Amino acid sequence: MAQFVDWDLAAATAGALGKNGPRVSLSEATEIVAQLRRLADEAAEHVSAYTGLTPVGTPAPVRVVDRRDWVDANVAGMREVISPLISQLSEKEPSALTEMIGSRATGLQTGTVLAFLSGRVLGQFDVLANDPGQLLLVAPNIVDVERRLEADPRDFRLWVCLHEVTHRVQFTAVPWMRGYFLGEVQAFVDASQADDDRFLERLRRAVGMLASSARDPQSRTSVLDLVQTPGQKAVLDRLTALMTLLEGHAEFVMDGVGPEVVPSVEQIRARFNQRREPASPVERAFRRLIGIDAKMRQYAEGRAFVHGVVERVGMTGFNKVFSSPLTLPKIGELADPDAWVARVHGRTAPAADAG
């Protein structure tokens, strides 16, 4: 089978196009790495105390990485997730698929996206790395942003750790979470075979639609929106609801804990929110097409859902969301906390507890 994505070229392209990190001396770099590890441990205590969630077992230590390490980790994960999908599609349409889009072209495109993201991502819980996953902190980006924001380094680093460690707690305190997530990813792959609408036809339509989307500043279309099947959309709705919950929960926790342990948190949050606004029309279009704008909406929509539920039933009541896949919010409930409370708690009247 011909390779659909040249993963080695993708990694090399990301490395070549990626920007250099901020200037730091060797001694500074050593201290930054050590401090991030200490702050991640400190954040873990704050997050567990605030959420009431306790990891099962001992999580793997945080891995502090540079931009190239982050790219390599994500190339490995994408190879694992995407290769089965491409293998299945190639079995149905082997020659047409490889003729239409060569592996080197897709490698270059993937590398370009990774190069853009590698200079922006502050941290990531890599679910594909192992069981239950590996927490990554991208040191050059953290230092770069704290300098741009003129933030207190320790305060900013701890604030970032609160968000990223919350993701680790979500997967280590909820044993079924990783299996559910990977099962939904596999369901997304399987749905590519179960639909009569052929992949290449959708891909051809996507080429024209991308141009229209780029010209429309109000469009919310991403690349993934353009190539998914109807069957995949149903799976994607469940994945979107899950990721919106997890991102919103992390935002809620970092802002809830922050005022107690991060003295300059208000200033950091205000300046950080300004940073999230794309700087130019070109960047806005690129962010939209690769789905970053959707990610930004997840932060806000998810946080509003978590806040609404905690306001109604308290933190202990909110934690029922992690009881099983059946208690996860449905995509329509994200904007309607009352609907989730009624379905899961069996009541509509606000009754916040102290937990």
C-alpha positions as CSV (number, residue, x, y, z in Angstrom):
1,M,0.0,0.0,0.0
2,A,1.3,3.4,-0.9
3,Q,1.9,5.8,2.0
4,F,-0.7,8.6,2.1
5,V,1.3,10.8,4.4
6,D,5.1,11.0,4.4
7,W,5.4,11.3,8.2
8,D,9.2,11.8,8.1
9,L,8.8,14.7,5.7
10,A,6.0,16.1,7.9
11,A,8.3,16.1,10.9
12,A,11.2,17.6,8.9
13,T,9.0,20.3,7.4
14,A,7.7,21.3,10.9
15,G,11.3,21.5,12.1
16,A,12.4,23.6,9.2
17,L,9.4,26.0,9.2
18,G,9.1,26.2,13.0
19,K,10.3,29.4,14.6
20,N,13.2,29.5,17.1
21,G,12.3,29.8,20.7
22,P,13.2,32.7,23.0
23,R,16.9,33.2,23.9
24,V,17.8,31.6,27.2
25,S,21.1,30.5,28.7
26,L,21.9,26.9,29.5
27,S,21.6,27.6,33.2
28,E,18.2,29.5,32.7
29,A,16.9,26.6,30.6
30,T,17.9,24.1,33.3
31,E,16.1,26.1,36.0
32,I,13.0,26.6,33.8
33,V,12.7,22.9,33.3
34,A,13.2,22.1,37.0
35,Q,10.7,24.8,38.0
36,L,8.0,23.6,35.6
37,R,8.3,20.1,37.0
38,R,8.0,21.4,40.6
39,L,5.0,23.6,39.6
40,A,3.3,20.7,37.9
41,D,3.5,18.7,41.1
42,E,2.2,21.7,43.1
43,A,-0.6,22.2,40.6
44,A,-1.6,18.5,40.9
45,E,-2.3,19.0,44.7
46,H,-4.3,22.1,44.0
47,V,-6.4,20.5,41.3
48,S,-7.2,17.4,43.2
49,A,-8.2,19.5,46.3
50,Y,-10.4,21.8,44.3
51,T,-12.1,19.2,42.1
52,G,-12.3,16.3,44.5
53,L,-10.9,14.0,41.8
54,T,-8.1,11.7,42.9
55,P,-5.8,10.0,40.3
56,V,-5.8,6.2,40.3
57,G,-2.2,5.1,40.8
58,T,0.8,7.4,40.2
59,P,0.7,9.4,37.0
60,A,3.8,9.5,34.8
61,P,6.0,12.6,35.6
62,V,5.5,15.6,33.5
63,R,7.7,15.7,30.4
64,V,9.1,19.2,29.6
65,V,9.8,19.4,25.9
66,D,10.9,21.8,23.2
67,R,9.1,22.5,20.0
68,R,10.7,19.7,18.0
69,D,9.9,17.2,20.7
70,W,6.3,18.3,20.7
71,V,6.2,17.8,16.9
72,D,7.7,14.4,17.1
73,A,5.2,13.3,19.8
74,N,2.3,14.5,17.7
75,V,3.6,13.0,14.5
76,A,3.7,9.6,16.3
77,G,0.1,10.1,17.6
78,M,-1.2,11.2,14.2
79,R,0.5,8.3,12.5
80,E,-1.3,5.9,14.9
81,V,-4.7,7.5,14.5
82,I,-4.7,8.4,10.8
83,S,-2.9,5.4,9.3
84,P,-5.8,2.9,10.0
85,L,-8.3,5.3,8.3
86,I,-6.1,5.7,5.2
87,S,-5.4,2.0,5.1
88,Q,-9.2,1.3,5.0
89,L,-9.8,3.9,2.3
90,S,-6.9,2.7,0.2
91,E,-8.3,-0.8,0.2
92,K,-11.5,0.6,-1.4
93,E,-9.9,3.0,-3.8
94,P,-6.1,2.4,-3.8
95,S,-5.0,4.0,-7.0
96,A,-7.3,7.0,-7.1
97,L,-6.5,8.0,-3.5
98,T,-2.7,8.0,-4.0
99,E,-3.0,9.7,-7.4
100,M,-5.1,12.5,-6.2
101,I,-3.0,13.5,-3.2
102,G,0.6,12.3,-3.0
103,S,2.3,11.4,0.3
104,R,4.9,14.1,-0.1
105,A,2.3,16.8,-0.6
106,T,0.3,15.7,2.4
107,G,3.5,15.4,4.4
108,L,4.4,19.0,3.5
109,Q,0.9,20.2,4.4
110,T,0.9,18.3,7.7
111,G,4.3,19.7,8.6
112,T,3.2,23.2,7.8
113,V,0.3,22.9,10.2
114,L,2.5,21.4,12.9
115,A,5.1,24.1,12.5
116,F,2.4,26.8,13.1
117,L,1.0,24.9,16.2
118,S,4.4,24.1,17.6
119,G,5.1,27.8,18.3
120,R,1.7,28.3,20.1
121,V,0.9,25.2,22.2
122,L,1.8,25.7,25.9
123,G,1.0,22.1,27.0
124,Q,-0.8,19.0,26.0
125,F,-2.0,15.7,27.6
126,D,-0.9,13.2,25.0
127,V,-3.5,10.4,25.4
128,L,-1.9,8.3,22.7
129,A,1.6,8.2,24.3
130,N,0.8,5.4,26.8
131,D,-1.9,4.4,29.3
132,P,-3.3,6.6,30.7
133,G,-1.2,9.3,28.8
134,Q,1.7,11.7,29.1
135,L,1.6,15.4,30.1
136,L,3.8,17.6,28.0
137,L,4.8,21.2,28.8
138,V,6.3,23.1,25.9
139,A,8.9,25.2,27.7
140,P,10.0,27.6,24.9
141,N,6.3,28.6,24.3
142,I,5.6,29.1,27.9
143,V,8.6,31.4,28.3
144,D,7.8,33.2,25.1
145,V,4.3,34.0,26.1
146,E,5.1,35.0,29.6
147,R,7.6,37.5,28.2
148,R,5.2,38.8,25.7
149,L,2.6,39.3,28.4
150,E,5.2,40.8,30.8
151,A,3.8,38.3,33.3
152,D,5.5,37.2,36.5
153,P,7.2,34.0,35.4
154,R,6.3,31.8,38.4
155,D,2.7,33.0,38.4
156,F,2.3,32.3,34.7
157,R,4.0,28.9,34.8
158,L,1.8,27.8,37.7
159,W,-1.3,29.1,36.0
160,V,-0.5,27.1,32.8
161,C,0.2,24.0,34.9
162,L,-3.2,24.3,36.6
163,H,-4.9,23.9,33.2
164,E,-2.7,21.2,31.8
165,V,-2.6,19.1,35.0
166,T,-6.4,19.2,35.1
167,H,-6.4,17.3,31.8
168,R,-4.1,14.7,33.4
169,V,-6.4,14.4,36.4
170,Q,-9.4,13.9,34.1
171,F,-7.8,10.9,32.5
172,T,-6.0,9.5,35.5
173,A,-8.9,9.9,38.0
174,V,-11.5,8.5,35.5
175,P,-10.3,5.1,34.5
176,W,-12.7,4.7,31.6
177,M,-12.0,8.0,30.0
178,R,-9.0,7.0,27.8
179,G,-10.7,3.9,26.5
180,Y,-13.9,5.8,25.7
181,F,-11.9,8.5,23.8
182,L,-9.9,6.0,21.8
183,G,-13.1,4.0,21.1
184,E,-14.7,7.1,19.7
185,V,-11.7,7.7,17.5
186,Q,-12.0,4.2,16.2
187,A,-15.7,4.7,15.6
188,F,-14.8,7.7,13.6
189,V,-12.5,5.6,11.5
190,D,-15.1,2.8,11.1
191,A,-17.7,5.3,10.0
192,S,-15.7,6.0,6.9
193,Q,-16.6,2.5,5.6
194,A,-20.2,2.6,6.6
195,D,-21.3,5.5,4.5
196,D,-22.1,5.3,0.8
197,D,-20.8,8.8,0.1
198,R,-17.3,8.2,-1.2
199,F,-14.3,9.8,0.3
200,L,-12.8,11.1,-2.9
201,E,-16.0,12.7,-4.0
202,R,-16.1,14.6,-0.7
203,L,-12.5,15.5,-1.0
204,R,-13.0,17.0,-4.5
205,R,-15.9,19.0,-3.1
206,A,-13.8,20.1,-0.2
207,V,-11.2,21.7,-2.5
208,G,-13.7,24.1,-3.9
209,M,-15.4,24.7,-0.6
210,L,-12.1,25.6,1.1
211,A,-11.6,28.5,-1.3
212,S,-15.1,29.8,-0.6
213,S,-14.6,29.4,3.2
214,A,-11.4,31.3,3.1
215,R,-13.1,34.2,1.4
216,D,-16.0,34.3,3.9
217,P,-14.8,35.8,7.2
218,Q,-18.0,34.6,9.0
219,S,-17.6,31.0,8.0
220,R,-16.9,28.4,10.7
221,T,-15.9,25.7,8.3
222,S,-12.8,23.7,9.0
223,V,-11.0,21.0,6.9
224,L,-12.5,18.3,9.1
225,D,-16.0,19.6,8.4
226,L,-15.5,19.3,4.7
227,V,-14.4,15.6,4.4
228,Q,-16.4,13.9,7.1
229,T,-19.2,11.5,6.3
230,P,-22.7,11.8,7.9
231,G,-21.8,8.8,10.0
232,Q,-18.6,10.4,11.1
233,K,-20.5,13.6,12.0
234,A,-22.5,11.7,14.7
235,V,-19.3,10.4,16.2
236,L,-17.7,13.9,15.9
237,D,-20.6,15.4,17.8
238,R,-19.8,13.0,20.7
239,L,-16.1,13.8,20.6
240,T,-16.8,17.5,20.4
241,A,-19.0,17.3,23.4
242,L,-16.3,15.4,25.3
243,M,-13.5,17.8,24.4
244,T,-15.6,20.9,25.1
245,L,-16.3,19.5,28.6
246,L,-12.7,18.7,29.2
247,E,-11.4,22.0,28.0
248,G,-14.1,23.9,29.8
249,H,-13.4,22.0,33.0
250,A,-9.7,22.8,32.8
251,E,-10.5,26.5,32.3
252,F,-12.9,26.5,35.2
253,V,-10.4,24.9,37.5
254,M,-7.5,27.1,36.6
255,D,-9.6,30.2,37.2
256,G,-11.1,28.8,40.4
257,V,-7.7,27.8,41.9
258,G,-5.8,30.7,40.4
259,P,-6.9,33.6,42.8
260,E,-5.7,31.5,45.8
261,V,-2.2,30.6,44.5
262,V,-1.4,33.0,41.6
263,P,-1.3,36.6,42.9
264,S,-1.3,38.2,39.4
265,V,-4.0,35.9,37.9
266,E,-6.4,38.7,36.9
267,Q,-3.7,40.5,35.0
268,I,-2.5,37.3,33.4
269,R,-6.0,36.2,32.3
270,A,-6.8,39.6,30.8
271,R,-3.6,39.8,28.8
272,F,-3.8,36.1,27.8
273,N,-7.4,36.5,26.4
274,Q,-6.1,39.3,24.2
275,R,-3.3,37.1,22.9
276,R,-5.9,34.5,21.8
277,E,-7.2,37.0,19.2
278,P,-5.6,36.3,15.8
279,A,-3.4,39.2,14.6
280,S,-4.2,39.3,10.8
281,P,-6.8,38.2,8.3
282,V,-4.4,35.6,7.0
283,E,-3.9,34.1,10.4
284,R,-7.7,34.2,11.1
285,A,-8.4,32.3,7.9
286,F,-5.7,29.7,8.6
287,R,-6.9,29.2,12.2
288,R,-10.4,28.7,11.0
289,L,-9.5,26.2,8.3
290,I,-7.5,24.0,10.6
291,G,-10.0,24.2,13.5
292,I,-8.3,26.4,16.0
293,D,-11.3,28.8,16.2
294,A,-13.4,25.8,17.1
295,K,-11.0,25.0,19.9
296,M,-11.2,28.5,21.2
297,R,-15.0,28.2,21.3
298,Q,-14.7,25.0,23.3
299,Y,-12.9,26.8,26.1
300,A,-15.7,29.4,26.4
301,E,-18.6,27.1,25.9
302,G,-17.2,24.3,28.1
303,R,-16.4,26.7,30.9
304,A,-19.9,28.2,30.8
305,F,-21.4,24.7,31.0
306,V,-19.2,23.7,34.0
307,H,-19.9,26.9,35.8
308,G,-23.7,26.5,35.2
309,V,-23.7,22.9,36.5
310,V,-21.5,23.7,39.6
311,E,-23.7,26.7,40.3
312,R,-26.8,24.4,40.4
313,V,-25.5,21.2,42.0
314,G,-22.0,22.0,43.4
315,M,-18.7,20.3,42.6
316,T,-19.7,16.9,43.9
317,G,-22.9,17.1,41.8
318,F,-20.9,18.1,38.7
319,N,-18.5,15.2,39.2
320,K,-21.3,12.9,38.3
321,V,-20.4,13.8,34.7
322,F,-17.4,11.4,35.1
323,S,-19.5,8.5,36.4
324,S,-19.8,6.8,33.0
325,P,-20.0,7.7,29.3
326,L,-23.8,7.9,29.8
327,T,-23.5,10.9,32.1
328,L,-21.3,12.9,29.7
329,P,-23.1,15.9,28.3
330,K,-24.7,15.6,24.9
331,I,-23.8,18.2,22.5
332,G,-27.1,20.0,22.9
333,E,-26.8,20.1,26.6
334,L,-23.6,22.2,26.6
335,A,-25.6,25.3,26.1
336,D,-28.3,24.1,28.6
337,P,-26.9,23.0,32.0
338,D,-30.5,22.6,33.3
339,A,-31.1,19.9,30.7
340,W,-28.0,17.9,31.9
341,V,-29.0,18.4,35.5
342,A,-32.5,17.2,34.8
343,R,-31.3,14.1,32.9
344,V,-28.5,13.1,35.3
345,H,-29.8,14.3,38.7
346,G,-33.5,13.9,37.9
347,R,-34.4,17.4,39.1
348,T,-34.6,20.9,37.7
349,A,-34.5,23.0,40.8
350,P,-31.1,24.5,41.7
351,A,-29.7,22.6,44.8
352,A,-26.0,23.3,45.0
353,D,-24.2,21.4,47.7
354,A,-21.0,22.4,49.5
355,G,-18.9,19.8,47.7
